[in-house]
Amino acid sequence: MSASDYDVELDARGLFCPEPVMMLHNRINDVEPGGILRVIATDPSTTRDIPRFCQFLGHELVSHQASDDLFIYLIRRAE
């Protein structure tokens, strides 16, 4: 995945619930509507919390990848 696949990145590695979602809530505002935010996290609870965040606020979870202890999300900001 290259930087051209997303507009803004949030690195939440090493943070634990609820910090990644709190940071996501602030960082999504740095993305233009329709733009993509890439989130990198190490907290397994993000596999539950980030999809719920997207569903609740109307953002699109474009993709989710998990490998070892790393979770990567691409989120399209709602219009």
N, C-alpha and C positions, 0 to 999 in steps of 0.2 A: 504494500500500500504506500503510495507516494503522497507527498504534501498536496499535490494537485487534486487528490480525491476528497479533500475536506478544506474548509475555510479557516477554522479556528480549532485549537487543540486544548484540552484540559488534561493535565497530568495529575492524577489523584493516587499515584502509587504510594503505598505506605500509610494511607489514611484509612480509617475505619468508620463504619456507620455511626452517625449520620453525615459525617463530613463530606464524602464524595457527592452525595445528592445535594447538600447545601451549596457546595461549590458549583455544581452543575446548574442549579437554579440561578445563580448569579452569572455564570459564564455564558449561558444560552443567550443572554441579552447582548452579548458581543457579536452574535451571528445575525446577519441579515435574514429576514424571512425568506425561506426557501433554501438557505445556506446549510452547510453541513458542519456539525461539531463532532470532532473525534475525542472520545474519552478513553483514557488508559487508566485502569485501576487494578489493584491487587486484592481488594476485599471481595470475597465470594458473595456477600450480601447484595452487591451491585447487580447480580444476575436476577434478583427479585426486584430491587428498588428502582433501577433505571427503567425497565419496561413499564412499571407502574407510573413512574414520573411522566414518561412519554404519553401513556394512555390518558392520564388525568389531565394533562395540559394540552393535549392534542398534537404533540410533536410525533414525527414518524421515526420509529427505530428502524433504520435502513439495514443495519447488519450488526451482528454480535459474534465475536470470535473469542474462544477461550483456549488457551494453551498453557499447560502447567499451572502456574499461579498468576497468570496475566489475563486480563479481560479487556477487550477492545470493542468499543461501541461507536457506530456512526449514527448520528441523530440529525434528522432534517428538521430545522425549526419551522414551526407552523406559520402560516401566512398571517 
